[in-house]
Amino acid sequence: MDKENTVAAKVEESTIRITRARAKTLGKSGGLFPAPKPSYKEDQKRVRRGNTKRTAADDNKAFVTGISGLQHKRRAVFKDVTNVICENSNANSSNATKFQTSKFTANKSTDEAAKIPMEILEVEEDVKEKLVEELSKIRVVEAHEITSPAKTEKIQQTAGLCTREVVMEVSTLPMLVPKGSAGSQSPQKKEENAICKKLESSNGPGVVDIDSNHKDPQVCGLYASDIYNNGRVKELDQRPSTNYMDRLQHDITPSMRGILIDWLVEVSEEYKLVPDTLYLTVNLIDRFLSENYVEKQRLQLLGVTCMLIASKYEEICAPRVEEFCFITDNTYTRSEVLKMETQVLNFLYFHISVPTTKTFLRRYIQAAQASYKVPCVELELLGNYLTELTLIEYDFLKFLPSLIAASAVFLARWTLDQSHHPWNPTLEHYTSYNASELKDTVLALEDLQLNTNGCSLNAIREKYRQQKFKCVATLKSPQRVSSLFRR
C-alpha cells in the first residue's frame, strides 16, 4: 500500500504529458495513475452552457458526482490506454457523450431556425432590388417634351429572364403637367376656390355674431361656421345634372317629375315625416335620373324608394317597406322596392349625406332673425314655403341650394315688411351673397309665389294654407320685388 501511494503521489506531482508508452509501462508496474480531479466550477460552467433548464435534482446529482471518488480518463483519447476502467469513468464518459450530443442538436436546431428569417429577408431584398432596377429604367417624360396628348412611349422593363414592352400613353403618366399651371384646374375647382375666399372674409361693420351662444350645445356655436362653409363646397360635388331631361330621359318629362314630387309631399304629410326627408328624397331622385334611364312606369317606384332611403337616414322611426308599397296601392311589390333600393344605393356609393336647401335655410333664417328683437315665426314658415315650391320645378335645378335658400329669405323678408331693404350686412356675411347675385333667383321665386304660370300642383300650397303654418301661402307683397333691383 505504501508503495502504491508513493507511485500515485509521484504521478500527481508530475506535469509531464503521459504518452501511450509511459501509460503502458505504468500499467505493467501496477501503478495506475489517477485522473486529475475535475474542477467543480468548470463542470458547472460547462453544464450551464449546455442546458439552462436543468432541475435542482440534476444539479445536486452533478455536485455529488463531482466530489465523489477519483475519475479516470476525462477525454476519449484515453479510452484505449488501459483495459482497466472504473465504473465512474464509464458514467462520466456516457454523460459527456450525451451532453455533447444534446448540445450539437440544440445548436443545429437553432441554426436551422435562424436560416428561415434570413431566407425571407434575402427574398425580400431580391424583390426590392428588381423593383429598383425596373423603376430606374423608366424614363419620365418632362413637361416641355410633350407635343400632344396622343403621344405614346415604349418602355422596356426587364425582370429576371422576362422582358416585355409596355406602351404607355403620355396623358396617363403622373406628374407630367406642372402643378402650378392654370389649365390643370377644372371650372368646378375654380368655383370652389372662389367660394372659399369669400367665406374666409372677416366680419365687416354691422355684422351680428350669431354664433356667440356657446352655452347651448345644440347651437354648435364653436364650429357652426366651419360646418356650413364645408357644406358650401360639398353642394358643388354632389349636385344633380341640370339638363338630364333633354340629355338622357326620353320617356319622362319635367311635368311628370313635378307630379311625382307633388304626390310625395302628400305622402310625407300622411306619414308625418320631417321636412329634411322630403328635400333629401328629391335630391336622390334627381341624382339618380341624371345618369340612369328610367321608364315612366317605374318613376313612381323610384320616388317611393328614394323616400324610403331618406326616411332611414333622417327619421327616428322610418316607415316600413310594406307601408310604401301600400301607399302606391300595391302597384309595386316588396321585392321590387328592395331591388330598386339596391340599385340607387350602389349608384350613389351610399353618399346620402348631402347639403340641401333646408340645410342652408336654417342658417340663413337664424342670421335674418338677428335683426329682430322678437323672433318672427312667419319669416321661418314663409321661407320654408318658398323653398318647397322650388322642389317641384325642374328649372330650379340650375340654382345652387344655398342660392335658393338665400333668395327665399330675401323674398320672405320683403313680403313681410317693405319699409326697408330686406338684405343687410349680417345676411350678406353669412350667405356670402350680395343682393345683386340674388336677382335672377328672387325674381323666379316670386313668379312661383304668385303662380304666374298657373301651375295646377297644389299640394304644397294647400299644406301652407293651414292654420298651423300661419297661412303663409296666402301672403303676398303689395309691391313687386323687382323694384329693388332697378338702377
LUMGUMI-165658 format. One line per 10 residues: for each residue x, y, z of C-alpha. Coordinates in nm, 3 decimals. Layout:
% residues N
X/Y/Z  ... $
END
This chain:
% residues 487
0.000/0.000/0.000  0.279/0.244/0.083  0.445/0.165/-0.247  0.127/0.233/-0.445  0.067/0.561/-0.260  0.421/0.671/-0.332  0.381/0.597/-0.706  0.047/0.779/-0.716  0.194/1.081/-0.540  0.476/1.098/-0.788 $
0.235/1.079/-1.079  0.020/1.359/-0.938  0.325/1.580/-0.886  0.449/1.521/-1.239  0.348/1.769/-1.502  0.492/1.567/-1.794  0.236/1.462/-2.059  0.156/1.090/-2.032  0.223/0.907/-2.355  0.095/0.566/-2.452 $
0.431/0.403/-2.384  0.455/0.560/-2.038  0.098/0.459/-1.959  0.171/0.102/-2.070  0.481/0.094/-1.852  0.291/0.222/-1.552  0.018/-0.030/-1.618  0.261/-0.319/-1.617  0.410/-0.198/-1.294  0.064/-0.196/-1.137 $
0.061/0.172/-1.061  -0.242/0.315/-1.237  -0.234/0.689/-1.234  -0.547/0.853/-1.108  -0.722/1.106/-1.327  -0.693/1.460/-1.205  -0.988/1.582/-1.005  -1.223/1.787/-1.219  -1.281/2.142/-1.115  -1.636/2.185/-0.989 $
-1.659/2.540/-1.124  -1.554/2.435/-1.474  -1.802/2.145/-1.464  -2.079/2.379/-1.356  -1.999/2.631/-1.629  -1.999/2.357/-1.894  -2.335/2.229/-1.773  -2.488/2.577/-1.772  -2.382/2.635/-2.131  -2.530/2.306/-2.246 $
-2.869/2.312/-2.074  -3.004/2.609/-1.883  -3.327/2.436/-1.781  -3.188/2.168/-1.553  -3.375/2.092/-1.236  -3.242/2.122/-0.886  -3.217/1.743/-0.859  -2.987/1.728/-1.161  -2.764/1.998/-1.010  -2.736/1.808/-0.684 $
-2.655/1.488/-0.874  -2.381/1.662/-1.069  -2.241/1.802/-0.745  -2.227/1.458/-0.582  -2.067/1.309/-0.889  -1.808/1.586/-0.898  -1.692/1.531/-0.541  -1.710/1.152/-0.549  -1.413/0.920/-0.588  -1.135/0.953/-0.838 $
-1.240/0.989/-1.203  -1.036/0.828/-1.478  -0.991/0.939/-1.835  -1.179/1.269/-1.894  -1.105/1.258/-2.268  -1.191/1.000/-2.530  -0.826/0.959/-2.631  -0.752/0.780/-2.301  -1.006/0.506/-2.364  -0.753/0.277/-2.524 $
-0.475/0.345/-2.273  -0.567/0.053/-2.050  -0.824/-0.216/-2.020  -0.891/-0.134/-1.656  -1.172/0.124/-1.636  -1.368/0.206/-1.328  -1.744/0.249/-1.314  -1.723/0.623/-1.251  -1.519/0.667/-1.564  -1.783/0.488/-1.771 $
-2.056/0.700/-1.619  -1.875/1.025/-1.685  -1.792/0.926/-2.042  -2.155/0.841/-2.120  -2.275/1.166/-1.957  -2.023/1.368/-2.155  -2.132/1.199/-2.477  -2.496/1.272/-2.406  -2.415/1.633/-2.320  -2.219/1.685/-2.640 $
-2.497/1.524/-2.847  -2.768/1.739/-2.691  -2.554/2.049/-2.734  -2.494/1.967/-3.100  -2.868/1.905/-3.156  -2.964/2.232/-2.988  -2.711/2.426/-3.194  -2.832/2.258/-3.510  -3.199/2.341/-3.441  -3.107/2.699/-3.357 $
-2.910/2.736/-3.680  -3.198/2.593/-3.884  -3.447/2.828/-3.717  -3.220/3.124/-3.785  -3.193/3.028/-4.151  -3.568/3.078/-4.210  -3.593/3.457/-4.148  -3.261/3.503/-4.324  -3.400/3.333/-4.635  -3.713/3.552/-4.618 $
-3.503/3.865/-4.588  -3.292/3.757/-4.885  -3.605/3.706/-5.097  -3.739/4.048/-4.995  -3.408/4.211/-5.077  -3.409/4.045/-5.420  -3.760/4.174/-5.490  -3.666/4.526/-5.381  -3.357/4.522/-5.598  -3.561/4.411/-5.901 $
-3.816/4.686/-5.840  -3.543/4.946/-5.814  -3.389/4.821/-6.137  -3.725/4.834/-6.317  -3.808/5.182/-6.190  -3.466/5.311/-6.283  -3.526/5.204/-6.643  -3.846/5.404/-6.676  -3.773/5.741/-6.824  -4.015/6.004/-6.703 $
-4.106/6.246/-6.978  -4.069/6.608/-6.880  -4.348/6.856/-6.942  -4.165/7.052/-7.209  -4.113/6.737/-7.415  -4.487/6.676/-7.460  -4.609/6.766/-7.804  -4.962/6.619/-7.800  -5.182/6.420/-7.558  -5.187/6.128/-7.800 $
-4.810/6.085/-7.793  -4.702/5.740/-7.675  -4.381/5.599/-7.544  -4.247/5.244/-7.526  -4.088/5.145/-7.201  -3.888/4.826/-7.184  -3.876/4.660/-6.846  -3.651/4.367/-6.757  -3.718/4.148/-6.455  -3.500/3.836/-6.429 $
-3.528/3.648/-6.758  -3.856/3.812/-6.867  -3.858/4.111/-7.100  -4.172/4.295/-7.201  -4.272/4.610/-7.377  -4.533/4.836/-7.228  -4.690/5.105/-7.439  -4.795/5.390/-7.215  -4.983/5.697/-7.318  -4.823/6.018/-7.207 $
-5.156/6.151/-7.088  -5.177/5.873/-6.829  -4.829/5.930/-6.685  -4.836/6.104/-6.346  -4.679/6.443/-6.280  -4.638/6.532/-6.645  -4.811/6.867/-6.615  -4.675/7.118/-6.364  -4.899/7.164/-6.061  -4.898/7.538/-6.089 $
-5.036/7.552/-6.445  -5.361/7.737/-6.485  -5.509/7.480/-6.722  -5.496/7.199/-6.463  -5.788/7.339/-6.259  -6.140/7.244/-6.357  -6.420/7.504/-6.358  -6.570/7.339/-6.051  -6.238/7.365/-5.868  -6.213/7.732/-5.955 $
-6.564/7.787/-5.825  -6.477/7.609/-5.501  -6.169/7.827/-5.456  -6.374/8.140/-5.515  -6.629/8.032/-5.256  -6.356/7.955/-5.003  -6.208/8.303/-5.050  -6.550/8.457/-4.990  -6.611/8.254/-4.678  -6.270/8.343/-4.534 $
-6.355/8.713/-4.528  -6.371/8.857/-4.178  -6.672/9.015/-4.017  -6.737/9.363/-4.150  -6.908/9.656/-3.977  -7.269/9.597/-3.878  -7.238/9.217/-3.877  -7.405/9.047/-3.580  -7.233/8.737/-3.444  -7.498/8.464/-3.445 $
-7.257/8.201/-3.308  -7.181/8.376/-2.979  -7.403/8.143/-2.774  -7.158/7.879/-2.660  -7.369/7.753/-2.369  -7.630/7.575/-2.581  -7.466/7.257/-2.722  -7.734/7.221/-2.991  -7.635/7.552/-3.149  -7.277/7.430/-3.206 $
-7.154/7.788/-3.193  -6.786/7.692/-3.177  -6.775/7.521/-3.514  -7.107/7.610/-3.683  -6.935/7.836/-3.934  -6.695/7.558/-4.036  -6.986/7.317/-4.085  -7.173/7.548/-4.321  -6.860/7.656/-4.504  -6.788/7.291/-4.573 $
-7.148/7.249/-4.692  -7.100/7.529/-4.944  -6.813/7.335/-5.101  -6.988/6.996/-5.086  -7.300/7.120/-5.264  -7.089/7.152/-5.578  -6.966/6.791/-5.565  -7.298/6.609/-5.526  -7.507/6.827/-5.747  -7.754/6.667/-5.995 $
-7.736/6.741/-6.364  -7.934/7.043/-6.482  -8.024/6.906/-6.825  -8.077/6.533/-6.778  -8.433/6.551/-6.918  -8.304/6.658/-7.260  -7.985/6.457/-7.249  -8.095/6.119/-7.110  -8.461/6.086/-7.014  -8.680/6.042/-7.321 $
-8.973/5.866/-7.156  -9.044/6.114/-6.877  -9.093/6.491/-6.879  -9.045/6.774/-6.627  -9.421/6.775/-6.567  -9.410/6.405/-6.472  -9.132/6.480/-6.229  -9.342/6.763/-6.080  -9.643/6.533/-6.039  -9.429/6.274/-5.863 $
-9.285/6.525/-5.616  -9.626/6.682/-5.554  -9.755/6.336/-5.462  -9.452/6.272/-5.238  -9.538/6.591/-5.047  -9.875/6.435/-4.964  -9.703/6.109/-4.864  -9.470/6.295/-4.627  -9.773/6.466/-4.471  -9.952/6.132/-4.438 $
-9.664/5.971/-4.253  -9.568/6.295/-4.072  -9.213/6.296/-4.198  -8.969/6.576/-4.117  -8.900/6.834/-4.393  -8.542/6.712/-4.434  -8.673/6.378/-4.557  -8.863/6.543/-4.841  -8.565/6.754/-4.952  -8.330/6.456/-4.943 $
-8.582/6.245/-5.138  -8.591/6.497/-5.423  -8.211/6.517/-5.423  -8.179/6.139/-5.454  -8.433/6.127/-5.736  -8.255/6.393/-5.940  -7.911/6.244/-5.885  -8.029/5.901/-5.998  -8.213/6.036/-6.300  -7.903/6.233/-6.401 $
-7.720/5.916/-6.504  -7.979/5.637/-6.528  -8.256/5.594/-6.782  -8.592/5.528/-6.617  -8.919/5.436/-6.784  -9.231/5.624/-6.684  -9.388/5.304/-6.543  -9.106/5.285/-6.288  -9.086/5.655/-6.200  -9.319/5.616/-5.902 $
-9.118/5.316/-5.786  -8.806/5.534/-5.789  -8.990/5.802/-5.591  -9.107/5.576/-5.307  -8.769/5.402/-5.296  -8.583/5.732/-5.257  -8.825/5.837/-4.984  -8.762/5.504/-4.810  -8.386/5.567/-4.819  -8.427/5.927/-4.699 $
-8.655/5.812/-4.417  -8.398/5.563/-4.297  -8.142/5.842/-4.289  -8.347/6.128/-4.139  -8.631/5.974/-3.937  -8.619/5.825/-3.591  -8.888/5.570/-3.680  -8.891/5.525/-4.056  -9.198/5.375/-4.228  -9.165/5.012/-4.330 $
-9.128/4.890/-4.686  -9.482/4.748/-4.678  -9.620/5.092/-4.597  -9.459/5.244/-4.906  -9.599/4.956/-5.112  -9.943/5.020/-4.966  -9.929/5.393/-5.042  -9.883/5.304/-5.410  -10.199/5.088/-5.395  -9.968/4.781/-5.411 $
-9.859/4.869/-5.761  -9.509/4.751/-5.667  -9.414/4.453/-5.456  -9.176/4.448/-5.164  -8.906/4.272/-5.365  -8.926/4.537/-5.639  -8.880/4.818/-5.387  -8.583/4.645/-5.226  -8.426/4.577/-5.565  -8.462/4.943/-5.664 $
-8.317/5.046/-5.328  -8.009/4.837/-5.401  -7.968/4.998/-5.742  -7.998/5.352/-5.606  -7.757/5.300/-5.317  -7.499/5.124/-5.533  -7.515/5.401/-5.791  -7.473/5.671/-5.525  -7.200/5.473/-5.346  -7.404/5.531/-5.029 $
-7.328/5.906/-5.038  -7.652/6.008/-4.870  -7.533/6.296/-4.653  -7.569/6.599/-4.880  -7.642/6.966/-4.801  -7.993/7.051/-4.924  -8.181/7.380/-4.943  -8.328/7.309/-4.599  -7.977/7.280/-4.455  -7.882/7.632/-4.559 $
-8.225/7.778/-4.487  -8.188/7.710/-4.115  -7.863/7.903/-4.106  -7.991/8.198/-4.308  -8.313/8.225/-4.109  -8.101/8.244/-3.794  -7.897/8.526/-3.949  -8.217/8.707/-4.055  -8.366/8.680/-3.704  -8.059/8.852/-3.559 $
-8.201/9.194/-3.657  -8.534/9.126/-3.480  -8.590/9.187/-3.113  -8.851/8.909/-3.108  -8.815/8.604/-3.339  -9.058/8.612/-3.628  -9.231/8.276/-3.680  -9.393/8.387/-4.006  -9.048/8.454/-4.155  -8.938/8.095/-4.095 $
-9.263/7.942/-4.222  -9.271/8.163/-4.530  -8.911/8.076/-4.610  -8.996/7.703/-4.586  -9.297/7.752/-4.812  -9.097/7.929/-5.083  -8.817/7.671/-5.085  -9.061/7.380/-5.105  -9.221/7.539/-5.409  -8.887/7.507/-5.588 $
-8.878/7.129/-5.537  -9.148/7.078/-5.799  -8.988/7.297/-6.062  -8.729/7.128/-6.280  -8.589/7.466/-6.393  -8.464/7.541/-6.041  -8.201/7.268/-6.066  -7.971/7.525/-6.226  -7.958/7.718/-5.897  -7.747/7.603/-5.605 $
-7.932/7.505/-5.285  -7.757/7.781/-5.089  -7.860/8.037/-5.350  -8.225/7.926/-5.335  -8.223/7.944/-4.955  -8.075/8.295/-4.955  -8.329/8.411/-5.217  -8.617/8.264/-5.013  -8.505/8.463/-4.707  -8.471/8.775/-4.921 $
-8.825/8.739/-5.065  -8.978/8.638/-4.731  -8.842/8.948/-4.558  -8.967/9.165/-4.840  -9.312/9.003/-4.829  -9.348/9.067/-4.456  -9.201/9.418/-4.449  -9.145/9.663/-4.736  -9.033/9.952/-4.514  -8.663/9.881/-4.555 $
-8.433/9.677/-4.774  -8.451/9.303/-4.693  -8.075/9.248/-4.723  -7.825/9.360/-4.457  -7.453/9.310/-4.381  -7.525/9.017/-4.147  -7.709/8.820/-4.415  -7.451/8.910/-4.674  -7.173/8.785/-4.447  -7.330/8.451/-4.352 $
-7.467/8.373/-4.700  -7.166/8.515/-4.890  -7.415/8.652/-5.147  -7.482/9.017/-5.215  -7.820/9.146/-5.331  -7.723/9.168/-5.697  -7.626/8.800/-5.709  -7.975/8.703/-5.589  -8.164/8.891/-5.858  -8.244/8.607/-6.102 $
-8.332/8.358/-5.833  -8.551/8.603/-5.639  -8.747/8.702/-5.949  -8.804/8.337/-6.046  -8.909/8.260/-5.690  -9.158/8.546/-5.689  -9.321/8.402/-6.000  -9.369/8.077/-5.811  -9.518/8.262/-5.515  -9.766/8.445/-5.735 $
-9.818/8.135/-5.953  -9.791/8.335/-6.269  -9.760/8.018/-6.477  -10.085/7.875/-6.341  -9.935/7.553/-6.202  -10.207/7.303/-6.109  -9.998/7.118/-5.850  -10.140/7.248/-5.522  -10.015/7.003/-5.258  -9.760/7.248/-5.117 $
-9.997/7.547/-5.140  -10.273/7.357/-4.961  -10.026/7.245/-4.697  -9.917/7.600/-4.609  -10.270/7.736/-4.614  -10.333/7.553/-4.289  -10.350/7.742/-3.965  -10.060/7.554/-3.812  -9.840/7.715/-4.078  -9.990/8.060/-4.018 $
-10.149/8.054/-4.366  -9.827/8.189/-4.516  -9.929/8.060/-4.862  -10.183/8.345/-4.879  -9.929/8.620/-4.807  -9.826/8.847/-5.095  -9.635/9.172/-5.103  -9.821/9.475/-5.240  -9.513/9.583/-5.430  -9.313/9.365/-5.666 $
-8.961/9.277/-5.559  -8.824/9.374/-5.900  -8.832/9.738/-5.788  -8.538/9.669/-5.556  -8.311/9.580/-5.846  -8.381/9.881/-6.065  -8.096/10.124/-6.109 $
END
